Structures are given as structure tokens and as C-alpha cells.
């Protein structure tokens, strides 16, 4: 059951951004402060990743828990109690399927895909940066191993 009126819910939904969200800005600032340069909302790649480190072939997505179905088996029964339940279940399921398809497309193109949940970015930004740095390290090692650097 929704605790908000239809008008309140509409107003809330209008303010949800698809680009330059708070979580994206926080992660980008942390990367920039560490000296990493990136592209944002990179249209040349499938899924238009939120952050792309082109030098290291790393595509980063900053996913909101609700819209991308975090803990889907817990969220799904909660949606059963909501208004417009079929719409939300279909939408979130489609988002999850699209995310998986985009991951596969990027992996096929030899890109490393990293997906962070919004709450993880907000609460553990440094840990997210460590994950990115590990991917950069792995990329550098692979370049040395295969003699491409």
C-alpha cells in the first residue's frame, strides 16, 4: 500500500533523474579527487554507462536499488501490496533484463563492467573506489601480460 497520495507520488517520481544523480556525482567526485579522468553518460557504448574510464575500458553504472531490482525476491512481494503492482513488476523486471543484456554486450566488447548500488556509493565510497582501482590494476596487468603496453 502506498503511503503517499497520487499527487505526492507523481511529484516524487518527476524529480528522479536519469543523469547526474546524487550517487553519480558522489562517485565521480571521488574518482576525480583520486586523479581518474572519465566520460559521463557515454553514448558510444551499449547502455550509456554513467561513468566510463576509456583508458582502462571500464564501464561503471550507478544503480538505484528500487528501479534496478536489488533484493528482487524481497521487493517483489512488497510490490504486490502497492497500487499499480503489475506496472512496477514489469518495469523493474525489464530493467533487470536490460542490465544483464548490456553487461553481456560490454563484456563481449572486452570492457570491464562495474555496477554499484546507490546505498553502497553513499555509505562506502572509498570501497567503491577500491573496486575501480582493482579493475584498473587488472587491466594494466593484462596489457603487460599480452604485450600490448
N, CA, C and O atoms as a GROMACS GRO file, in nm:
protein
  596
    1UNK      N    1   0.083  -0.117   0.000
    1UNK     CA    2   0.000   0.000   0.000
    1UNK      C    3   0.088   0.124   0.000
    1UNK      O    4   0.181   0.133   0.080
    2UNK      N    5   0.061   0.217  -0.086
    2UNK     CA    6   0.138   0.340  -0.096
    2UNK      C    7   0.097   0.436   0.015
    2UNK      O    8  -0.022   0.459   0.037
    3UNK      N    9   0.195   0.493   0.084
    3UNK     CA   10   0.167   0.587   0.192
    3UNK      C   11   0.144   0.729   0.141
    3UNK      O   12   0.104   0.816   0.218
    4UNK      N   13   0.170   0.752   0.014
    4UNK     CA   14   0.155   0.886  -0.043
    4UNK      C   15   0.030   0.894  -0.129
    4UNK      O   16  -0.020   0.794  -0.180
    5UNK      N   17  -0.019   1.016  -0.143
    5UNK     CA   18  -0.132   1.036  -0.233
    5UNK      C   19  -0.080   1.024  -0.376
    5UNK      O   20   0.040   1.026  -0.400
    6UNK      N   21  -0.171   1.013  -0.469
    6UNK     CA   22  -0.134   1.002  -0.610
    6UNK      C   23  -0.054   1.126  -0.653
    6UNK      O   24   0.044   1.114  -0.727
    7UNK      N   25  -0.094   1.243  -0.608
    7UNK     CA   26  -0.025   1.369  -0.643
    7UNK      C   27   0.115   1.374  -0.582
    7UNK      O   28   0.210   1.417  -0.648
    8UNK      N   29   0.129   1.330  -0.456
    8UNK     CA   30   0.261   1.329  -0.391
    8UNK      C   31   0.355   1.232  -0.463
    8UNK      O   32   0.472   1.263  -0.487
    9UNK      N   33   0.302   1.113  -0.497
    9UNK     CA   34   0.385   1.014  -0.567
    9UNK      C   35   0.429   1.068  -0.702
    9UNK      O   36   0.545   1.052  -0.740
   10UNK      N   37   0.337   1.133  -0.774
   10UNK     CA   38   0.369   1.192  -0.904
   10UNK      C   39   0.481   1.294  -0.891
   10UNK      O   40   0.574   1.296  -0.971
   11UNK      N   41   0.471   1.379  -0.790
   11UNK     CA   42   0.574   1.482  -0.769
   11UNK      C   43   0.709   1.418  -0.738
   11UNK      O   44   0.812   1.462  -0.790
   12UNK      N   45   0.709   1.316  -0.655
   12UNK     CA   46   0.834   1.244  -0.623
   12UNK      C   47   0.896   1.184  -0.748
   12UNK      O   48   1.016   1.198  -0.771
   13UNK      N   49   0.815   1.117  -0.828
   13UNK     CA   50   0.865   1.049  -0.947
   13UNK      C   51   0.920   1.147  -1.049
   13UNK      O   52   1.015   1.115  -1.120
   14UNK      N   53   0.862   1.266  -1.057
   14UNK     CA   54   0.909   1.368  -1.151
   14UNK      C   55   1.052   1.411  -1.122
   14UNK      O   56   1.126   1.451  -1.213
   15UNK      N   57   1.092   1.402  -0.996
   15UNK     CA   58   1.223   1.453  -0.956
   15UNK      C   59   1.334   1.348  -0.961
   15UNK      O   60   1.448   1.377  -0.925
   16UNK      N   61   1.301   1.228  -1.005
   16UNK     CA   62   1.403   1.125  -1.018
   16UNK      C   63   1.478   1.149  -1.148
   16UNK      O   64   1.419   1.157  -1.256
   17UNK      N   65   1.610   1.161  -1.137
   17UNK     CA   66   1.693   1.193  -1.254
   17UNK      C   67   1.750   1.066  -1.315
   17UNK      O   68   1.775   0.967  -1.246
   18UNK      N   69   1.770   1.072  -1.446
   18UNK     CA   70   1.837   0.959  -1.511
   18UNK      C   71   1.985   0.990  -1.532
   18UNK      O   72   2.065   0.899  -1.556
   19UNK      N   73   2.023   1.116  -1.523
   19UNK     CA   74   2.163   1.156  -1.535
   19UNK      C   75   2.196   1.253  -1.422
   19UNK      O   76   2.109   1.324  -1.372
   20UNK      N   77   2.323   1.254  -1.383
   20UNK     CA   78   2.372   1.344  -1.279
   20UNK      C   79   2.297   1.329  -1.147
   20UNK      O   80   2.268   1.428  -1.080
   21UNK      N   81   2.268   1.206  -1.110
   21UNK     CA   82   2.204   1.181  -0.982
   21UNK      C   83   2.305   1.205  -0.870
   21UNK      O   84   2.425   1.217  -0.895
   22UNK      N   85   2.257   1.212  -0.749
   22UNK     CA   86   2.343   1.236  -0.633
   22UNK      C   87   2.449   1.126  -0.623
   22UNK      O   88   2.566   1.154  -0.596
   23UNK      N   89   2.409   1.002  -0.645
   23UNK     CA   90   2.506   0.892  -0.633
   23UNK      C   91   2.613   0.899  -0.742
   23UNK      O   92   2.730   0.872  -0.716
   24UNK      N   93   2.573   0.936  -0.864
   24UNK     CA   94   2.672   0.952  -0.972
   24UNK      C   95   2.770   1.063  -0.938
   24UNK      O   96   2.891   1.046  -0.953
   25UNK      N   97   2.718   1.176  -0.894
   25UNK     CA   98   2.804   1.290  -0.862
   25UNK      C   99   2.903   1.256  -0.751
   25UNK      O  100   3.020   1.294  -0.757
   26UNK      N  101   2.857   1.183  -0.650
   26UNK     CA  102   2.945   1.147  -0.538
   26UNK      C  103   3.058   1.056  -0.586
   26UNK      O  104   3.174   1.077  -0.549
   27UNK      N  105   3.026   0.956  -0.667
   27UNK     CA  106   3.130   0.865  -0.717
   27UNK      C  107   3.224   0.938  -0.813
   27UNK      O  108   3.345   0.918  -0.807
   28UNK      N  109   3.169   1.021  -0.900
   28UNK     CA  110   3.254   1.095  -0.994
   28UNK      C  111   3.351   1.187  -0.920
   28UNK      O  112   3.468   1.196  -0.955
   29UNK      N  113   3.301   1.256  -0.818
   29UNK     CA  114   3.388   1.346  -0.741
   29UNK      C  115   3.501   1.268  -0.675
   29UNK      O  116   3.616   1.312  -0.675
   30UNK      N  117   3.469   1.152  -0.619
   30UNK     CA  118   3.571   1.070  -0.554
   30UNK      C  119   3.675   1.022  -0.656
   30UNK      O  120   3.795   1.023  -0.628
   31UNK      N  121   3.630   0.981  -0.774
   31UNK     CA  122   3.723   0.939  -0.879
   31UNK      C  123   3.810   1.056  -0.923
   31UNK      O  124   3.932   1.041  -0.937
   32UNK      N  125   3.749   1.172  -0.944
   32UNK     CA  126   3.822   1.292  -0.989
   32UNK      C  127   3.928   1.330  -0.885
   32UNK      O  128   4.041   1.362  -0.920
   33UNK      N  129   3.888   1.327  -0.756
   33UNK     CA  130   3.982   1.363  -0.648
   33UNK      C  131   4.102   1.268  -0.643
   33UNK      O  132   4.209   1.307  -0.597
   34UNK      N  133   4.082   1.145  -0.689
   34UNK     CA  134   4.192   1.047  -0.693
   34UNK      C  135   4.275   1.060  -0.822
   34UNK      O  136   4.374   0.990  -0.839
   35UNK      N  137   4.233   1.150  -0.911
   35UNK     CA  138   4.310   1.173  -1.033
   35UNK      C  139   4.262   1.095  -1.154
   35UNK      O  140   4.327   1.098  -1.258
   36UNK      N  141   4.148   1.026  -1.142
   36UNK     CA  142   4.096   0.949  -1.255
   36UNK      C  143   4.007   1.039  -1.341
   36UNK      O  144   3.919   1.109  -1.292
   37UNK      N  145   4.033   1.034  -1.470
   37UNK     CA  146   3.953   1.113  -1.564
   37UNK      C  147   3.859   1.019  -1.637
   37UNK      O  148   3.894   0.905  -1.667
   38UNK      N  149   3.742   1.066  -1.665
   38UNK     CA  150   3.635   0.979  -1.715
   38UNK      C  151   3.544   1.054  -1.811
   38UNK      O  152   3.553   1.176  -1.826
   39UNK      N  153   3.458   0.980  -1.874
   39UNK     CA  154   3.348   1.034  -1.954
   39UNK      C  155   3.220   1.000  -1.879
   39UNK      O  156   3.212   0.897  -1.813
   40UNK      N  157   3.121   1.087  -1.888
   40UNK     CA  158   2.994   1.055  -1.822
   40UNK      C  159   2.886   1.033  -1.926
   40UNK      O  160   2.883   1.098  -2.030
   41UNK      N  161   2.796   0.939  -1.894
   41UNK     CA  162   2.684   0.905  -1.982
   41UNK      C  163   2.731   0.884  -2.125
   41UNK      O  164   2.685   0.950  -2.218
   42UNK      N  165   2.823   0.791  -2.140
   42UNK     CA  166   2.896   0.768  -2.264
   42UNK      C  167   2.808   0.698  -2.368
   42UNK      O  168   2.781   0.579  -2.357
   43UNK      N  169   2.764   0.774  -2.466
   43UNK     CA  170   2.668   0.726  -2.565
   43UNK      C  171   2.726   0.626  -2.665
   43UNK      O  172   2.652   0.557  -2.735
   44UNK      N  173   2.859   0.617  -2.673
   44UNK     CA  174   2.921   0.527  -2.771
   44UNK      C  175   2.918   0.381  -2.728
   44UNK      O  176   2.956   0.293  -2.806
   45UNK      N  177   2.875   0.354  -2.605
   45UNK     CA  178   2.872   0.217  -2.556
   45UNK      C  179   2.728   0.174  -2.526
   45UNK      O  180   2.644   0.257  -2.494
   46UNK      N  181   2.701   0.044  -2.537
   46UNK     CA  182   2.568  -0.005  -2.502
   46UNK      C  183   2.532   0.032  -2.358
   46UNK      O  184   2.615   0.024  -2.268
   47UNK      N  185   2.409   0.073  -2.338
   47UNK     CA  186   2.362   0.105  -2.204
   47UNK      C  187   2.397   0.244  -2.155
   47UNK      O  188   2.354   0.284  -2.047
   48UNK      N  189   2.475   0.319  -2.233
   48UNK     CA  190   2.518   0.454  -2.196
   48UNK      C  191   2.563   0.459  -2.050
   48UNK      O  192   2.497   0.520  -1.965
   49UNK      N  193   2.678   0.394  -2.020
   49UNK     CA  194   2.725   0.387  -1.881
   49UNK      C  195   2.735   0.525  -1.817
   49UNK      O  196   2.765   0.624  -1.883
   50UNK      N  197   2.709   0.529  -1.685
   50UNK     CA  198   2.712   0.655  -1.611
   50UNK      C  199   2.851   0.714  -1.609
   50UNK      O  200   2.868   0.835  -1.623
   51UNK      N  201   2.952   0.629  -1.592
   51UNK     CA  202   3.092   0.672  -1.586
   51UNK      C  203   3.174   0.574  -1.669
   51UNK      O  204   3.159   0.452  -1.656
   52UNK      N  205   3.261   0.627  -1.753
   52UNK     CA  206   3.346   0.540  -1.835
   52UNK      C  207   3.491   0.587  -1.824
   52UNK      O  208   3.522   0.704  -1.846
   53UNK      N  209   3.578   0.494  -1.789
   53UNK     CA  210   3.722   0.520  -1.789
   53UNK      C  211   3.773   0.459  -1.920
   53UNK      O  212   3.810   0.342  -1.924
   54UNK      N  213   3.774   0.539  -2.026
   54UNK     CA  214   3.806   0.487  -2.159
   54UNK      C  215   3.947   0.430  -2.165
   54UNK      O  216   3.971   0.331  -2.233
   55UNK      N  217   4.039   0.493  -2.095
   55UNK     CA  218   4.179   0.449  -2.095
   55UNK      C  219   4.194   0.305  -2.047
   55UNK      O  220   4.284   0.233  -2.090
   56UNK      N  221   4.103   0.263  -1.957
   56UNK     CA  222   4.113   0.130  -1.898
   56UNK      C  223   3.998   0.037  -1.940
   56UNK      O  224   3.988  -0.075  -1.891
   57UNK      N  225   3.913   0.084  -2.030
   57UNK     CA  226   3.798   0.007  -2.077
   57UNK      C  227   3.711  -0.042  -1.961
   57UNK      O  228   3.678  -0.160  -1.951
   58UNK      N  229   3.674   0.054  -1.874
   58UNK     CA  230   3.589   0.024  -1.759
   58UNK      C  231   3.460   0.105  -1.771
   58UNK      O  232   3.464   0.227  -1.785
   59UNK      N  233   3.347   0.036  -1.766
   59UNK     CA  234   3.216   0.100  -1.771
   59UNK      C  235   3.152   0.083  -1.633
   59UNK      O  236   3.140  -0.028  -1.581
   60UNK      N  237   3.110   0.196  -1.574
   60UNK     CA  238   3.054   0.195  -1.438
   60UNK      C  239   2.909   0.242  -1.443
   60UNK      O  240   2.875   0.342  -1.506
   61UNK      N  241   2.824   0.165  -1.376
   61UNK     CA  242   2.682   0.201  -1.364
   61UNK      C  243   2.652   0.226  -1.216
   61UNK      O  244   2.695   0.150  -1.129
   62UNK      N  245   2.578   0.331  -1.189
   62UNK     CA  246   2.534   0.364  -1.054
   62UNK      C  247   2.383   0.337  -1.049
   62UNK      O  248   2.303   0.417  -1.098
   63UNK      N  249   2.346   0.223  -0.992
   63UNK     CA  250   2.208   0.177  -0.997
   63UNK      C  251   2.131   0.206  -0.869
   63UNK      O  252   2.180   0.180  -0.759
   64UNK      N  253   2.011   0.258  -0.885
   64UNK     CA  254   1.921   0.276  -0.772
   64UNK      C  255   1.861   0.141  -0.734
   64UNK      O  256   1.826   0.062  -0.822
   65UNK      N  257   1.849   0.116  -0.606
   65UNK     CA  258   1.804  -0.014  -0.558
   65UNK      C  259   1.664  -0.050  -0.609
   65UNK      O  260   1.641  -0.162  -0.653
   66UNK      N  261   1.572   0.043  -0.603
   66UNK     CA  262   1.434   0.013  -0.642
   66UNK      C  263   1.422  -0.015  -0.791
   66UNK      O  264   1.372  -0.121  -0.830
   67UNK      N  265   1.468   0.077  -0.874
   67UNK     CA  266   1.446   0.066  -1.018
   67UNK      C  267   1.526  -0.047  -1.083
   67UNK      O  268   1.490  -0.094  -1.191
   68UNK      N  269   1.634  -0.091  -1.018
   68UNK     CA  270   1.716  -0.198  -1.076
   68UNK      C  271   1.700  -0.330  -1.002
   68UNK      O  272   1.773  -0.426  -1.028
   69UNK      N  273   1.602  -0.336  -0.911
   69UNK     CA  274   1.561  -0.463  -0.851
   69UNK      C  275   1.655  -0.526  -0.751
   69UNK      O  276   1.669  -0.648  -0.748
   70UNK      N  277   1.721  -0.443  -0.668
   70UNK     CA  278   1.807  -0.503  -0.564
   70UNK      C  279   1.720  -0.587  -0.471
   70UNK      O  280   1.610  -0.546  -0.434
   71UNK      N  281   1.769  -0.703  -0.435
   71UNK     CA  282   1.695  -0.796  -0.348
   71UNK      C  283   1.555  -0.820  -0.404
   71UNK      O  284   1.455  -0.806  -0.333
   72UNK      N  285   1.549  -0.858  -0.530
   72UNK     CA  286   1.424  -0.873  -0.604
   72UNK      C  287   1.326  -0.967  -0.533
   72UNK      O  288   1.205  -0.941  -0.531
   73UNK      N  289   1.376  -1.073  -0.476
   73UNK     CA  290   1.286  -1.169  -0.410
   73UNK      C  291   1.220  -1.110  -0.286
   73UNK      O  292   1.115  -1.158  -0.243
   74UNK      N  293   1.279  -1.007  -0.228
   74UNK     CA  294   1.218  -0.937  -0.114
   74UNK      C  295   1.128  -0.825  -0.166
   74UNK      O  296   1.019  -0.802  -0.113
   75UNK      N  297   1.174  -0.756  -0.268
   75UNK     CA  298   1.099  -0.643  -0.322
   75UNK      C  299   0.970  -0.687  -0.391
   75UNK      O  300   0.867  -0.622  -0.377
   76UNK      N  301   0.976  -0.796  -0.464
   76UNK     CA  302   0.862  -0.842  -0.543
   76UNK      C  303   0.735  -0.861  -0.458
   76UNK      O  304   0.630  -0.811  -0.496
   77UNK      N  305   0.742  -0.932  -0.345
   77UNK     CA  306   0.621  -0.945  -0.261
   77UNK      C  307   0.573  -0.811  -0.206
   77UNK      O  308   0.452  -0.791  -0.188
   78UNK      N  309   0.665  -0.719  -0.178
   78UNK     CA  310   0.625  -0.586  -0.129
   78UNK      C  311   0.547  -0.511  -0.237
   78UNK      O  312   0.454  -0.437  -0.206
   79UNK      N  313   0.586  -0.532  -0.362
   79UNK     CA  314   0.515  -0.465  -0.472
   79UNK      C  315   0.372  -0.517  -0.486
   79UNK      O  316   0.285  -0.446  -0.536
   80UNK      N  317   0.349  -0.641  -0.443
   80UNK     CA  318   0.215  -0.700  -0.451
   80UNK      C  319   0.112  -0.614  -0.375
   80UNK      O  320  -0.006  -0.612  -0.410
   81UNK      N  321   0.159  -0.545  -0.273
   81UNK     CA  322   0.069  -0.464  -0.190
   81UNK      C  323   0.051  -0.322  -0.244
   81UNK      O  324  -0.029  -0.246  -0.190
   82UNK      N  325   0.124  -0.287  -0.348
   82UNK     CA  326   0.122  -0.150  -0.396
   82UNK      C  327   0.015  -0.127  -0.503
   82UNK      O  328  -0.037  -0.221  -0.562
   83UNK      N  329  -0.016  -0.001  -0.524
   83UNK     CA  330  -0.101   0.035  -0.637
   83UNK      C  331  -0.018   0.014  -0.764
   83UNK      O  332   0.104   0.029  -0.761
   84UNK      N  333  -0.083  -0.021  -0.870
   84UNK     CA  334  -0.014  -0.034  -0.999
   84UNK      C  335   0.095  -0.142  -0.995
   84UNK      O  336   0.199  -0.128  -1.059
   85UNK      N  337   0.070  -0.247  -0.920
   85UNK     CA  338   0.172  -0.352  -0.897
   85UNK      C  339   0.223  -0.417  -1.024
   85UNK      O  340   0.343  -0.442  -1.037
   86UNK      N  341   0.134  -0.444  -1.120
   86UNK     CA  342   0.178  -0.510  -1.243
   86UNK      C  343   0.272  -0.422  -1.323
   86UNK      O  344   0.370  -0.470  -1.379
   87UNK      N  345   0.243  -0.292  -1.327
   87UNK     CA  346   0.331  -0.197  -1.397
   87UNK      C  347   0.471  -0.202  -1.337
   87UNK      O  348   0.569  -0.214  -1.411
   88UNK      N  349   0.482  -0.194  -1.204
   88UNK     CA  350   0.612  -0.188  -1.139
   88UNK      C  351   0.688  -0.319  -1.152
   88UNK      O  352   0.809  -0.320  -1.175
   89UNK      N  353   0.618  -0.430  -1.138
   89UNK     CA  354   0.686  -0.558  -1.152
   89UNK      C  355   0.742  -0.574  -1.294
   89UNK      O  356   0.856  -0.617  -1.311
   90UNK      N  357   0.662  -0.538  -1.394
   90UNK     CA  358   0.708  -0.546  -1.534
   90UNK      C  359   0.826  -0.452  -1.557
   90UNK      O  360   0.926  -0.491  -1.617
   91UNK      N  361   0.812  -0.329  -1.510
   91UNK     CA  362   0.917  -0.228  -1.532
   91UNK      C  363   1.050  -0.270  -1.471
   91UNK      O  364   1.154  -0.265  -1.536
   92UNK      N  365   1.047  -0.312  -1.346
   92UNK     CA  366   1.171  -0.348  -1.277
   92UNK      C  367   1.230  -0.475  -1.339
   92UNK      O  368   1.352  -0.484  -1.356
   93UNK      N  369   1.146  -0.570  -1.371
   93UNK     CA  370   1.196  -0.693  -1.437
   93UNK      C  371   1.262  -0.660  -1.571
   93UNK      O  372   1.368  -0.714  -1.603
   94UNK      N  373   1.199  -0.570  -1.648
   94UNK     CA  374   1.256  -0.527  -1.776
   94UNK      C  375   1.390  -0.457  -1.754
   94UNK      O  376   1.485  -0.480  -1.829
   95UNK      N  377   1.399  -0.373  -1.652
   95UNK     CA  378   1.525  -0.305  -1.620
   95UNK      C  379   1.634  -0.407  -1.588
   95UNK      O  380   1.747  -0.394  -1.635
   96UNK      N  381   1.601  -0.507  -1.508
   96UNK     CA  382   1.699  -0.609  -1.470
   96UNK      C  383   1.745  -0.689  -1.593
   96UNK      O  384   1.863  -0.719  -1.607
   97UNK      N  385   1.652  -0.722  -1.680
   97UNK     CA  386   1.688  -0.793  -1.803
   97UNK      C  387   1.775  -0.707  -1.894
   97UNK      O  388   1.872  -0.756  -1.952
   98UNK      N  389   1.741  -0.579  -1.905
   98UNK     CA  390   1.821  -0.488  -1.987
   98UNK      C  391   1.962  -0.474  -1.928
   98UNK      O  392   2.060  -0.474  -2.002
   99UNK      N  393   1.972  -0.461  -1.797
   99UNK     CA  394   2.104  -0.451  -1.732
   99UNK      C  395   2.189  -0.572  -1.766
   99UNK      O  396   2.308  -0.559  -1.797
  100UNK      N  397   2.130  -0.690  -1.760
  100UNK     CA  398   2.203  -0.813  -1.791
  100UNK      C  399   2.248  -0.816  -1.937
  100UNK      O  400   2.360  -0.856  -1.968
  101UNK      N  401   2.159  -0.774  -2.026
  101UNK     CA  402   2.192  -0.770  -2.169
  101UNK      C  403   2.307  -0.672  -2.196
  101UNK      O  404   2.399  -0.703  -2.271
  102UNK      N  405   2.300  -0.556  -2.134
  102UNK     CA  406   2.406  -0.455  -2.150
  102UNK      C  407   2.538  -0.508  -2.096
  102UNK      O  408   2.642  -0.490  -2.159
  103UNK      N  409   2.535  -0.574  -1.981
  103UNK     CA  410   2.657  -0.634  -1.924
  103UNK      C  411   2.721  -0.728  -2.025
  103UNK      O  412   2.842  -0.723  -2.048
  104UNK      N  413   2.640  -0.815  -2.085
  104UNK     CA  414   2.692  -0.913  -2.181
  104UNK      C  415   2.749  -0.844  -2.305
  104UNK      O  416   2.854  -0.883  -2.355
  105UNK      N  417   2.680  -0.742  -2.354
  105UNK     CA  418   2.729  -0.669  -2.471
  105UNK      C  419   2.864  -0.605  -2.442
  105UNK      O  420   2.956  -0.613  -2.525
  106UNK      N  421   2.878  -0.541  -2.328
  106UNK     CA  422   3.004  -0.476  -2.292
  106UNK      C  423   3.116  -0.577  -2.272
  106UNK      O  424   3.229  -0.555  -2.315
  107UNK      N  425   3.085  -0.688  -2.206
  107UNK     CA  426   3.186  -0.792  -2.187
  107UNK      C  427   3.231  -0.847  -2.321
  107UNK      O  428   3.350  -0.875  -2.340
  108UNK      N  429   3.139  -0.864  -2.414
  108UNK     CA  430   3.174  -0.912  -2.549
  108UNK      C  431   3.269  -0.814  -2.618
  108UNK      O  432   3.353  -0.855  -2.698
  109UNK      N  433   3.253  -0.685  -2.589
  109UNK     CA  434   3.340  -0.581  -2.646
  109UNK      C  435   3.470  -0.564  -2.565
  109UNK      O  436   3.546  -0.471  -2.590
  110UNK      N  437   3.494  -0.655  -2.469
  110UNK     CA  438   3.615  -0.656  -2.385
  110UNK      C  439   3.620  -0.540  -2.286
  110UNK      O  440   3.729  -0.493  -2.251
  111UNK      N  441   3.506  -0.494  -2.241
  111UNK     CA  442   3.500  -0.392  -2.138
  111UNK      C  443   3.476  -0.458  -2.003
  111UNK      O  444   3.410  -0.561  -1.994
  112UNK      N  445   3.531  -0.398  -1.899
  112UNK     CA  446   3.501  -0.440  -1.763
  112UNK      C  447   3.378  -0.363  -1.718
  112UNK      O  448   3.371  -0.241  -1.732
  113UNK      N  449   3.280  -0.434  -1.664
  113UNK     CA  450   3.156  -0.371  -1.619
  113UNK      C  451   3.152  -0.374  -1.467
  113UNK      O  452   3.170  -0.479  -1.405
  114UNK      N  453   3.129  -0.257  -1.409
  114UNK     CA  454   3.114  -0.248  -1.264
  114UNK      C  455   2.979  -0.182  -1.237
  114UNK      O  456   2.948  -0.076  -1.291
  115UNK      N  457   2.900  -0.246  -1.152
  115UNK     CA  458   2.771  -0.190  -1.112
  115UNK      C  459   2.772  -0.170  -0.961
  115UNK      O  460   2.800  -0.262  -0.884
  116UNK      N  461   2.741  -0.048  -0.921
  116UNK     CA  462   2.732  -0.017  -0.778
  116UNK      C  463   2.588   0.017  -0.744
  116UNK      O  464   2.518   0.082  -0.822
  117UNK      N  465   2.545  -0.026  -0.626
  117UNK     CA  466   2.416   0.016  -0.574
  117UNK      C  467   2.432   0.154  -0.512
  117UNK      O  468   2.536   0.186  -0.455
  118UNK      N  469   2.329   0.234  -0.523
  118UNK     CA  470   2.332   0.371  -0.472
  118UNK      C  471   2.372   0.381  -0.326
  118UNK      O  472   2.453   0.466  -0.290
  119UNK      N  473   2.315   0.294  -0.242
  119UNK     CA  474   2.346   0.299  -0.098
  119UNK      C  475   2.492   0.265  -0.072
  119UNK      O  476   2.552   0.320   0.020
  120UNK      N  477   2.549   0.176  -0.153
  120UNK     CA  478   2.691   0.142  -0.136
  120UNK      C  479   2.778   0.263  -0.170
  120UNK      O  480   2.877   0.289  -0.102
  121UNK      N  481   2.742   0.335  -0.274
  121UNK     CA  482   2.817   0.456  -0.310
  121UNK      C  483   2.808   0.559  -0.198
  121UNK      O  484   2.908   0.619  -0.160
  122UNK      N  485   2.689   0.578  -0.145
  122UNK     CA  486   2.668   0.680  -0.041
  122UNK      C  487   2.739   0.644   0.090
  122UNK      O  488   2.795   0.731   0.156
  123UNK      N  489   2.737   0.516   0.127
  123UNK     CA  490   2.791   0.475   0.257
  123UNK      C  491   2.936   0.430   0.252
  123UNK      O  492   3.009   0.442   0.350
  124UNK      N  493   2.979   0.376   0.136
  124UNK     CA  494   3.113   0.317   0.126
  124UNK      C  495   3.184   0.364  -0.001
  124UNK      O  496   3.232   0.282  -0.080
  125UNK      N  497   3.191   0.493  -0.019
  125UNK     CA  498   3.251   0.547  -0.142
  125UNK      C  499   3.394   0.498  -0.161
  125UNK      O  500   3.433   0.461  -0.271
  126UNK      N  501   3.471   0.497  -0.054
  126UNK     CA  502   3.611   0.454  -0.065
  126UNK      C  503   3.622   0.308  -0.108
  126UNK      O  504   3.713   0.272  -0.183
  127UNK      N  505   3.530   0.225  -0.062
  127UNK     CA  506   3.531   0.084  -0.104
  127UNK      C  507   3.499   0.074  -0.254
  127UNK      O  508   3.558  -0.008  -0.324
  128UNK      N  509   3.408   0.158  -0.302
  128UNK     CA  510   3.375   0.160  -0.445
  128UNK      C  511   3.499   0.202  -0.526
  128UNK      O  512   3.527   0.144  -0.631
  129UNK      N  513   3.571   0.300  -0.476
  129UNK     CA  514   3.693   0.346  -0.544
  129UNK      C  515   3.795   0.231  -0.548
  129UNK      O  516   3.863   0.212  -0.649
  130UNK      N  517   3.806   0.156  -0.438
  130UNK     CA  518   3.898   0.041  -0.436
  130UNK      C  519   3.861  -0.062  -0.542
  130UNK      O  520   3.948  -0.120  -0.606
  131UNK      N  521   3.732  -0.086  -0.560
  131UNK     CA  522   3.687  -0.181  -0.662
  131UNK      C  523   3.731  -0.132  -0.801
  131UNK      O  524   3.779  -0.211  -0.883
  132UNK      N  525   3.714  -0.003  -0.826
  132UNK     CA  526   3.755   0.054  -0.955
  132UNK      C  527   3.906   0.043  -0.971
  132UNK      O  528   3.954   0.008  -1.079
  133UNK      N  529   3.980   0.073  -0.866
  133UNK     CA  530   4.126   0.065  -0.874
  133UNK      C  531   4.175  -0.079  -0.897
  133UNK      O  532   4.275  -0.100  -0.966
  134UNK      N  533   4.105  -0.176  -0.841
  134UNK     CA  534   4.140  -0.316  -0.868
  134UNK      C  535   4.118  -0.349  -1.015
  134UNK      O  536   4.197  -0.421  -1.075
  135UNK      N  537   4.010  -0.297  -1.072
  135UNK     CA  538   3.982  -0.321  -1.214
  135UNK      C  539   4.089  -0.254  -1.301
  135UNK      O  540   4.130  -0.310  -1.403
  136UNK      N  541   4.134  -0.137  -1.261
  136UNK     CA  542   4.241  -0.067  -1.334
  136UNK      C  543   4.370  -0.150  -1.326
  136UNK      O  544   4.438  -0.169  -1.426
  137UNK      N  545   4.401  -0.198  -1.207
  137UNK     CA  546   4.520  -0.282  -1.188
  137UNK      C  547   4.512  -0.406  -1.277
  137UNK      O  548   4.609  -0.441  -1.344
  138UNK      N  549   4.396  -0.473  -1.277
  138UNK     CA  550   4.378  -0.593  -1.360
  138UNK      C  551   4.398  -0.560  -1.508
  138UNK      O  552   4.459  -0.637  -1.581
  139UNK      N  553   4.347  -0.446  -1.551
  139UNK     CA  554   4.362  -0.404  -1.690
  139UNK      C  555   4.511  -0.384  -1.724
  139UNK      O  556   4.559  -0.432  -1.827
  140UNK      N  557   4.582  -0.315  -1.636
  140UNK     CA  558   4.725  -0.290  -1.660
  140UNK      C  559   4.804  -0.420  -1.666
  140UNK      O  560   4.892  -0.436  -1.750
  141UNK      N  561   4.773  -0.512  -1.577
  141UNK     CA  562   4.841  -0.642  -1.575
  141UNK      C  563   4.813  -0.716  -1.706
  141UNK      O  564   4.904  -0.775  -1.764
  142UNK      N  565   4.689  -0.713  -1.752
  142UNK     CA  566   4.656  -0.784  -1.877
  142UNK      C  567   4.729  -0.722  -1.995
  142UNK      O  568   4.768  -0.792  -2.088
  143UNK      N  569   4.748  -0.592  -1.993
  143UNK     CA  570   4.820  -0.525  -2.102
  143UNK      C  571   4.967  -0.564  -2.102
  143UNK      O  572   5.027  -0.583  -2.208
  144UNK      N  573   5.024  -0.576  -1.984
  144UNK     CA  574   5.165  -0.616  -1.974
  144UNK      C  575   5.180  -0.763  -2.014
  144UNK      O  576   5.273  -0.800  -2.086
  145UNK      N  577   5.089  -0.846  -1.965
  145UNK     CA  578   5.094  -0.990  -1.992
  145UNK      C  579   5.085  -1.020  -2.142
  145UNK      O  580   5.155  -1.106  -2.194
  146UNK      N  581   4.997  -0.946  -2.209
  146UNK     CA  582   4.978  -0.972  -2.351
  146UNK      C  583   5.061  -0.879  -2.440
  146UNK      O  584   5.040  -0.872  -2.561
  147UNK      N  585   5.156  -0.808  -2.378
  147UNK     CA  586   5.250  -0.725  -2.453
  147UNK      C  587   5.187  -0.612  -2.532
  147UNK      O  588   5.238  -0.574  -2.638
  148UNK      N  589   5.079  -0.558  -2.483
  148UNK     CA  590   5.012  -0.451  -2.556
  148UNK      C  591   5.045  -0.313  -2.502
  148UNK      O  592   4.995  -0.213  -2.554
  149UNK      N  593   5.129  -0.306  -2.399
  149UNK     CA  594   5.159  -0.174  -2.344
  149UNK      C  595   5.297  -0.129  -2.383
  149UNK      O  596   5.339  -0.020  -2.345
   0.00000   0.00000   0.00000
